[in-house]
């Protein structure tokens, strides 16, 4: 295995700290929650090359969220939240909320809800203030809503990915989250996620670096609050829309690093920086670990990754652990990972 100059410096300084009575933990080995191997070494070498040859302004990394940073099976975090809130409103005012989406939410008919994702996203907080939606998001992330784990949603963030982001930020990368989930929800998520087993405790990403699906807001002339409407701000943050959103918000220079897990991320993964000294790196997260999570693989994306020479990160082979120590998987039962139901919307006055 290649022993890089960066690793030699870290090792030497770490030893000096011990001799001087300092804390060796301050210079811990990067990516400690990753297994040693070719993928981990490729990431370390890539970052070292980028730092030595490119200015900070060119060190841009973009990450998908659902399935790349956070658990998305049986459903995404945002879906559980939206379903909960839709059913709350239906139970409080059944005569007002008569549209089909409210009843399907109360029935937890995830097959229907998955096929009407735009309707779910736009309706859940329709005509509410964006501030109240933001606060609701942060509160709901403290709930146990995913039936596969005994843990609040905010703990279902893949620890190795949080560590990778921390490592990139330490090396002066600009990190952006590019997601099909609602922008307000993702902003709440980065404030609430906790990593008790890492130094930073929180995901140190600015809210301005969230490039997610965005609901258009209407400014109320009465009290100056922003009200959520039934329209998305273009582009739609799926497929080609992800790459377009990156170009619109970050300018003409493509990202240096892109990470995703589905064909919906393929355009973003293909939109990469190239130069004479450094070429961009695409990484895909392959969910091949049925023991620790719901296993599912995007065969089409895997083939394209092979064809393009991208890094394929194996959940099973590359991650020592998936979550913080507080997360426990419930006993596995047949069908647990397929559109599972959980008792939601027990109280409409909790938030």
N, C-alpha and C positions, 0 to 999 in steps of 0.2 A: 504494500500500500504506500502511496506517495506520502512522504513526510514534508509538508509544506513549510515555507519560511514563517508563515503566520503561526502555525502550530508550535514551531521551535521557540518563537518569541513568547507565546503564551506560557509554554512550559517553563522557560527560563525565569520569566517574571513571577510566575506562581511560586517557584522554588525560592526566589529572593524574598517574597512576602513572608513565607514560612520562617526563613532564617531571621527576618527582621521582626517577627512576632505579629505580622499582619494576618489578614484572613485570606486563606487560599480560595474561599468561596467567591471572592470578588472577581476572580479570573477563572471561573469554572469553565470546563471544556464546553464549547458550543454544541448545541443539539444533543444534549445528554439523554433525552428521551427517544432518540433515534438509535437503531442498531447500527453498529459499524458495518460498512459495506460500500459498494460502488456508488450507490445513489447518494448516501450521506457525503462521501468524499467528493463527488461531482458538485454538490451544492457548495461545500466549503471552498473548493478550488474556483468555482464560478464567482463567488463573492469576493475572494481574494483578488482575482483578475480584474473584476469590475472596479474595486476600490483603487487598484494601482493604475488603471488606465483611463477611467472615466470620471468626470466631475460629478458632484452630488446631483446636479440638476438632471443628469442622464440616468441616474440609478433609480428608476421607477419600477415598482412591482405592483401588479394587480392580482387580486384574489377574488374568485367566486366565493360565496358564503355557504349556501345550503349544500351539504354533501362534501364540501371542500374544507371548511373550517368548523362547521357545526353538523350535528346529526340531522338528517332529513328523512329518515325512515322510522316508523311507518309514514309519518308526515313531517313537514317542516315545522319549526317552532312557530313561525308566523301563522301557519294554517291552524294550529291548535288554538292560538290566541283569537284569531278571527272567528272561528267556529264558536268559541266560548262567548264572545261578545255579541255575535248575532243572535245566539239562543237566549242570552240574557235579555236582550231588547224584546224578543218575541214573547218571553214569559211575562215581562213587565207590562207590555202593551200589545196584546194579541190582536186587537182590532185595528191597530195602526200598521203593524209590520206583517202584512199579508203576503208579500212576495214569496215565491217558492224558495229562494235562497235561505230565508229564515227558518222555514220548516225543515229543509234538508240539513241545516246546521244542527237543529235540535235532534234530528234523527241520526246525526253523525254519519250521513251517507257520503262517505269520502269519495266513492266512485263518481257520484254526481258533482261533488264539490271540486274535485280535481279537474273535471271536464269543464268547469265554469270558474276557473281561477280568477280571471279578470273581474267577474261579477262579485266574487267573494272579497277580493281586495278593495274594490271600489265601494262596496256596500257596507262593509263592517263598521266604518267610522264616518259614514256619509253624514254631512251637515253638522258634524262635531268639530270642535276646535282642534287644530293640530297639536296644541299644547296638551289637551286632555288625552289625545291618542298617544302622545309620547309618554305621558305619565302612566297610562294604562299598560303600555308595553313594558316599562321598567318593573311595574308591580307584578305583571303576569309571569315574567321570567323567573320569579321566585317560586312558582307553582310547579308541582309534579304533574305534568300533563302527558308526557310520553310513556306509554304503557310498557315499554321494554326496560325502563330503568327506574330504580328507586333514587331519584335525584331531581332537584329543580332544573328547569330548562337551562338556566344560566350556567349550569355545570356541564352541559353536554356540548362543550367546545373541545375539539381534539387538541390535547395538550401538546403533541409534537408540532402542530401547526402554529399554536400560540408561541411556542419556543422559536420556531422559524421566523415568525414576524418580529419577535424581540431581537433576534440575531441580525435581521436585516436593518432594523431601526438603529441598532448599535453601530452598524457600519454605514450609517447615513444614507440609507435608501429611503425614498418616498413611497409609502405603502398606501394603496387605495383598495377599497372593497367595492366590487362591481357585482351587483346582485339583482335578481328578479324579485326579491322580497322588497317590501315597502321601505322606503328610505327612512321614514320616521321610526319604524320598528328597528332597523339596523342601528340607527343612532342611539336608540335606547339600549340595544344589546351591548354595544361596546362600552357603555357606562356601567352595565350590570354584571357582565361576565367576570368571574373571579377565578384566579388560578393560585390556590393556596400553596401549590408545590413549585411555583416559579417565583423569581425575585420581584417581578413587576406588579403582581397581584391583579392588575387590570390590563386590558388591551390598549396600549398607548397609541391609539390612532385618533387623529382629529376628526370631529364630525364633518368638517369640510372635505375630508377625504373619503366620504361615503358617496358612491356613484350608483345609486340603486333606483328601482322603479319609484317614480315620484308622482304623487297625486297633486293635481293642480289645486291651488288654494285661492279662496276669494276673501278679500279684505272687507271685514264688516265695518261700515261707516258709523255704526252705533257705538261700538266699544273698542274698535281698533284691533280686534282679534282676527286670526286667519282661520277660515272655515274650509273644511275639506269638501271638494266637489265630486262629481261622478265622471271625471276625466283624468287621463294620465298626461303628464308632460312628455312630449316626444323627445327622443325615440323610445319605443317600447324596449325595456331592458331585457330582452331575450334574443338569443341568436345573434344576427348581425347588429341588432340594436346595442349590444354590449360594446362592440368595437367602435360603433359610431359615438356612443356616449363618451368613451375614453378620448376619442379624437376631439369631440366638441369641448370637453372640459379641460383636457391637458395639452391641446395643441397638436401640431403636425408630427412631433417626434413620438414614435410608438414606445410602449413600455419595454424595459429590458428583461423583465421576468413576468410570466403569466402562469397562473395555477388554477386548474378547474377539474371537474369530474364528470362532465356529461357533454353530449353533442351540442347542448345549448350554449356551451362555453367555447365551442370549436372556433368561431370567428375571432374571439378574443385571444385564444391561444395561438392563432395564426398571425395576429397583428403584432409583430415584434421588431425591436430595434436591431439593425445590422450595421456594422462598420468594419473597417479594415483590421481593427485590433480586437474587437469584442462582438460576438453575435449574441442575440437574445436567447433566453432559455425558457422552454415550455415544459411544465410538469403537470401530470394528471394523477389524481388520487384514485386508486383502484380499490374498491370495497370488496376485498376477497377474504375477510376475516369473519366467518360465521360464528366463531366462539365468543367474540367480544362485542359484536354488533350485528345488525341485519346485513347479510351479505348480498350484494347485487353488483353486477358489472355491466358497463356499457361496451358491448362487443365492438360496435362500430367505431367508437372513440379509441379503443385499445388498438384496433387495426391501423387507424390513422396515426396514432402515436408511434407505432412500430415503423410505419412507412416514412415518417418525418424525423425519426431519430430522437423523439422527445423522451424525457425521463418519465418512467412509469413507477410511481410510488406505491408499493404494496403495503396495505394496512397490516397484513399478517406478517410480512417479512421485514419491513423497515421501521415499524413503530414498536418500541419496547412496551409501551402502554398507551392507551387511548385517552384516558381522562385523569382528572385529579383523583386522589385516593378516596374521596368521599362518595364517588359514583359507584353504585352497585347495579348489576344487571339482574332482573328478576328471573325466576326459573323459566327456562325455555319451554314453550308449548307450540304445537303445530299451528301454523297460520298467524303466529304472533306478529310477524313483520309485514303482514298484508292488511293495509287499511284498518288497523286495530282501533277499537273503540275504548274510550275511557270516560268516566263520569266527569263531565264538565258542567259549567254554568250552574253550580249548586246554589250560589247566592249572587243576586244581581246588585248587591250593595257592598260588596267587598272592596271595590275599587273607587 
